Amino acid sequence: MDFKKILLAESDIPTHWYNILADMPNKPLPPLHPATKQPVGPQDLAPLFPMELIKQEVSTERYIEIPDQVRDIYRIWRPTPLIRATRLEKALKTPARIYYKYEGASPVGSHKPNTAVAQAYYNKQEKVKRLTTETGAGQWGSALAFACAQFGLKCEVYMVAISYKQKPYRKILMKAYGAKVYSSPSRRTQAGRNILAVDPKSTGSLGIAISEAIEVAAQDERTKYSLGSVLNHVLMHQTVIGQEALKQLEMAGDFPDIVIAPLGGGSNFAGTAFPFLRYHLEGSRKVRCIAVEPASCPKLTRGVFKYDFGDTAGYTPLLPMYTLGHNFKPAAIHAGGLRYHGASVICSQLLKDGLIEAVALQQLECFEAGVLFAQTEGIIPAPEATHAIAQVIREANRAREEGTKKTILFNLCGHGFLDMQAYGDYFAKKLTNHELTEEEVHAALPEIEALQPA
Ligand SMILES: *Cc1c(COP(=O)(O)O)cnc(C)c1O
């Protein structure tokens, strides 16, 4: 059968999340308490997260059941389609078969509600009243605001100041879902006030916004904190993407040689790739999983594997990960979701063990790929998603040169309807590539040396 798009029934929405910790040959190192440098226990995390999510964070069970109420909300947009990019294939004259999973089909236009809904559910179960979080360009904030509205939870979002000012539409979307949105750094928290005391015009960063959201949650028993990526449970919730894609490709009689997704904290990459990587780990199929990061924030390809904080103020446990240092300041590229200084612990360990690959791409190549995708397949991709497409094009061109019939799957993790300014700037030739010197890449690294355990 020659498929253009492969749809599943609602009853095909996965019943379980897949936990790759069960199958990793080397388990990740434990997160450490910054003061004692001892592994953190569940009680250390209890002020911030509901117990069920803490259990998931450390679980090594291969499958964890998805609660019915979560699956019921997933039905609003899941299963998402798997689409064969036939017109892109033709434009590239490639013998490769290119498929994409379309996560832009969600209410907020990205993959992020897959975990937001789950997190809001477990908080609601444990009698939490309010969730706090950070957001960069607003994708995560709007996903959590949507999820909180579904469960009648209050939602408070700290939005990186530069985006708060320059990207009003997702801020309005969050308000439409009933959330409160504050520009970060704000005067509402000590972390915010400390930054403003030194730099009153600070444009903010994800690291600062995380510190603010954590601080507010830590001070109120009925308020907890929610993170949109990086943590093990977040990666696991996203595996609905790859599990559906696996089933859809089975229907097409196919299996990917290459799986590609952009990487900010690692959740959409993990969610897409891990259900396939599982076969690679057990030795039954070979699959190359490629995480794509921006050249301006290259933690996987140019960072170091060290213990580091997840936020700027140092409120989080120390995580063993590829990092550029928690004070690294990436250039203001339009792919806001990819401007995080570290990569998830699980993705970092897999990369260290050579089980996944990483590449860093320049933004002009990515926008060019995004425009070709829009002109061939019709969907305007989020700037983050263009990173995956640019790598797909590289692989498809290689397949043509080598004359090999590769199957490539990628995650179209979001649409770009609320990122039109980015395309406008690209067409106006206002965007440039960012070639970071070794000095710039390593600027924030010396200060994490003192954080390493003996
Ligand atoms: C947040 C976001 C990303 C990056 O986040 P991950 O944690 O790596 O999944 C990528 N694409 C879009 C559209 C996003 O909203």
The ligand as an SDF file (V2000), in Angstrom:
LIG
                    3D

 15 15  0  0  0  0  0  0  0  0999 V2000
    9.7780   23.0250   23.7630 C   0  0  0  0  0  0  0  0  0  0  0  0
    9.8890   22.6850   22.3520 C   0  0  0  0  0  0  0  0  0  0  0  0
   11.0040   21.9700   21.8540 C   0  0  0  0  0  0  0  0  0  0  0  0
   12.1780   21.5260   22.6640 C   0  0  0  0  0  0  0  0  0  0  0  0
   11.8980   20.8500   23.8190 O   0  0  0  0  0  0  0  0  0  0  0  0
   12.3460   19.3690   24.1930 P   0  0  0  0  0  0  0  0  0  0  0  0
   12.3820   19.4000   25.6510 O   0  0  0  0  0  0  0  0  0  0  0  0
   13.6800   19.0610   23.6400 O   0  0  0  0  0  0  0  0  0  0  0  0
   11.2780   18.5030   23.6940 O   0  0  0  0  0  0  0  0  0  0  0  0
   11.0220   21.6710   20.5170 C   0  0  0  0  0  0  0  0  0  0  0  0
   10.0380   22.0220   19.7010 N   0  0  0  0  0  0  0  0  0  0  0  0
    8.9490   22.6910   20.1280 C   0  0  0  0  0  0  0  0  0  0  0  0
    7.9050   23.0550   19.1460 C   0  0  0  0  0  0  0  0  0  0  0  0
    8.8310   23.0320   21.4690 C   0  0  0  0  0  0  0  0  0  0  0  0
    7.7430   23.6720   21.8900 O   0  0  0  0  0  0  0  0  0  0  0  0
  1  2  1  0
  2  3  1  0
  2 14  2  0
  3  4  1  0
  3 10  2  0
  4  5  1  0
  5  6  1  0
  6  7  2  0
  6  8  1  0
  6  9  1  0
 10 11  1  0
 11 12  2  0
 12 13  1  0
 12 14  1  0
 14 15  1  0
M  END
$$$$
